[in-house]
Amino acid sequence: MKNIFAATAIFSALVFASPTFAVGESEPELLKSLPASKHTLVQAIQQVAKTGEVPTAAKFEYEDGALHLAVYASAKGLKADAEHNVLKEFNGDPKQAPWKPETEVFKDVEHVSRAAEYHALMEISHVSLADIATKAQAEGETVVWVIPMVVAGAPIYEVGVVKSGKLQRVRYGLLDGNKK
């Protein structure tokens, strides 16, 4: 059953994954708000990982007039498939120190589907979300999101970075972690 569910999730990712990622209501507002964050995406991912859960996606977004920092996670790690896991989001105000996210366990179809896709892709990756975010950050870029996805049949991490004041998308291989 585990293999069937993982195969279905990966097939769905191959068919339905979009190479674009919404940054919320307003890209200009997101870019203006990011300097107010007291936390990096890497720090948030590491904070969630310290709970014993496995981060599967992370993002800053500007929504409802405010900056948010969110990390999706699989509570039981990657040894339990998505069907037998607890898929959730840690979401909080990145302008507050310390970052104290609220936790939402996904129950709606849209979020469960998305989180299951991220989980299935992370199951096949040899590179963690934190590893990719750290690589991008080490290149002197502000990391805005790290999302596993499938683009043109290839599993990748799409990373949103701010470079020279502009939001850009950079891709890393999901299997090898190399910049594409």
N, C-alpha and C positions, 0 to 999 in steps of 0.2 A: 504494500500500500504506500509506503514511504517513497519508493522509486516512482510510482505512478503519479503521486502528487507533485513531486519535484519535477518530473518530466512535463506535466501539465503546466506548472508555473513557468518553467523555462520556455516551453512552446508559446505560452501567452506572451512572455516577454519578447520573444522573437517576432511575433506577429504584431503586437500592439504597442511596443515601446516607442516612445517618441524621442528624438534627439534633442528636443527643446525642453526647457524646464522653467516653469513660471517662478518669478521672483516675488510674487505677490502683486499688490495693487500698482506699484509704481517703481520702476527701476531708478529714476532720478532721486526719489525719496529714499530708497534703499541706500544708494550711494552716499547721500547726505547724512544718513543716520548711522552708518557703520562706524565712523570714528568715535562715536559715543559709547560703543561697546567696551566693557571692561574685560571681555573674554574673547579668546580666539576660538575658531571652530575646533581646532586641535584640542584645546583645553576642555571644551564641552564633551567631545568624543571620549577623551580620557576619563573625565568625571563619571560618565555613564558606564564605561568599561570597568571602573573600580567597583561598581555594584555587583559585578559578576555577570551582567548581561552583555550581549554582543551588539554593539552599534552596527546598524545596517545601512543607514543613510543619515545625512546631517545637512542643515541649512540655516542661513539667516534669511529672513524674509520681512518685508514691510507690508503689514496688513492691518486693517482697522485703525489706521493712523499711528501705528507704533511698530518699532523694531522688535522682532521675535527671534529667538534662537531655539531650534528644535533638533532633536536626535531621535531617530527611529531605532528601536532595539528589539531583539528577540530574547525574552526573559530566560528561557531554558538553554540558551546557547545554540550552537549549530549542530549539536549531536541529535537534537530532537527536530524533526521536520516541522515545517510551518503549521501543518494541520494539528500537531500535538504540542504546539508552543503557545506562548502568550506574546502577542505582537502588540507593541505599544509605542507611544511617543512621550519623550520628556520635552516639555516646552516651557520656556521661561523668558524673563526680561533680561537681556544681556547687559543692560546698563546698571544693573544692581550687582553689588559684590557682597557676599558670594552669590553665584548663580544658583538659584533655588527653583528648579523647574517643577511644574506640576506634571503628574503622570496620567496619561489617558490610555486605557486598554481599548484597542480597536474592536468595535463590534459591527460597524456599518460596512457594507459590501465594498465600497470604494476604497476605504483605508485598509481593510483586511487584504483585499486583492493586491494593492500596491505594496504593503508590508510583506506579504507572502512572496511577491516577485523579488523584492530586495533580499529577503531571507534565502530564497533558492539560489540567487546569483552569488551571495556571500558563501554559500555552501561549497561552491566550486572554485572559489578564489583562494589563492595562496598568499594574498596580500590584504592586510586589514584596512579598514577605513582610515584609521589613525595613521597608518604608514603612508597612504596616498596624500592625506591632508598635510602631513609633516613634510613630504617631498615638495609639494606645491608651495607651502609656506617657506621652506628653506630657499626657494628661488626668489625670495623677497616679495612675494605676492600675498595680498590679503585674500584668504580663502573664504568664499561665500557659501559654497555648497560642495558636497561630494555625494554623488548619487550613482549606484551601480545600475547599468542598463544594457540593453542590446541594441546596437546600431548597425544596420546593413549586415546582420548575421553574426556580428562580432561582439562578445561581451566586453564592456568597457566600464571605467569609472568616468563619468563626466564631472569635471571640476569647474566651478565658477570662480573666477579670480578677478580682482581689481588690479589693473595694470595701467599706469599712466592716467588714472582717473576714470577709466572705462571698464565696464564689465565684459569679460571675455570668457569663452568656453575653451577648456583644455581637456584633452582625453588621455587617459592612461589605460593600459591593458589590464583587464580584470584578472587575467591568469598570471601575468608576469610583472605587473606594476610599472612597465616602461612607458615613458611618454610617447604618444603617437603623433 
